[in-house]
Amino acid sequence: MSEIQVSRPTEQELQALSVSDWPIWTCEPSTFDWEYDEPETCYLLAGKVKVTSSGGQVEFGAGDLVTFPSGLKCTWHVSDAVRKHYKFG
């Protein structure tokens, strides 16, 4: 099982997390390595991503709430341009 957690939150859950107040990050289709030095939670507004780590491979896209643990080393494969809200810590 992967350390990356993916869920489909309700509008109420998004409001409770104040997701709309989080900054927005965008990325064109690409592949890159990434290491998390602190936990990240993100909510995808658009896009499609496959992330590969030692824990396996996880796919997610628009409408998914994703959490990445601190210390995770992974490779992002962005197949459709991403637009997401994100929060570290």
N, C-alpha and C positions, 0 to 999 in steps of 0.2 A: 504494500500500500504506500502511496506517495505521501510525502509530508505536506504537499500542496492541497489545500482544501477548496473545493468549488461548490457553491450553492446557488439556488435561484431565489433571491429574496423577494418578499412582498413589498409593495409600496410603503406599508407601515414600517417594516424593518429598515428600509432605506432612510425613511424620515427619522427614525429613532437614532440611527447612526450619523445623521446630518451629512449624508453622502454628497448632497448638492453643494455643500460648503467646501468640500475638499478641492484641491487644485486639479487641473486637467493636464494629462500628458498625451501626446500623439506620437505615432510612429508609422512610417510607411512600411510596406512589405520588406522584410529583411531577416537576417539570421545573425544573432550575436550572443556572446557569453555574458553571464551576469552573476554576481555574488551579492547576497543580501547581508549587510552588516547590521541590520535591524529588521524586525518583522514589517511586512507591508500588507495592507488590505487594499484591494482595488475593485472598482465596479466598472465593467466594460459597457460603454455606450454604443460602441461599434467595433467591428473587427473580428478576427479569428486568429487564435494563437495555439501553438503546440509547444509545451515546455518539457524538455528532457532533463532529468537529473538522475543521480544514483538510485533514487527511489522509484524510477520509472518514467512514464510519459503521461502527461495530462493535457487534454485539449479543452479549451473554453472559448467563449465568444460573447457577443452582445447579450446583456441581461444577466450575466454571471457575476457573482461576488466571489473573489478569489483571495485567499490568504497564503502568504509565503512566510516560512519561518526564518528567523535570524540564522545566519550561517549557511543557508542553502546556496550551493553552486549549481548553476543550470545553464542551459542553452535555450534561448527563445527563438522560435521559428514563426515569424509573423507572416501569415499568408494573405490576410486582408487587413488593410490599414486600420490601426487601432486608435481609438479615442477613449480614454478612461479617466475616471476620478481615482485618486489614490491618497493614501495616508500611511505614513511611516510611524513606527512605534506601537 
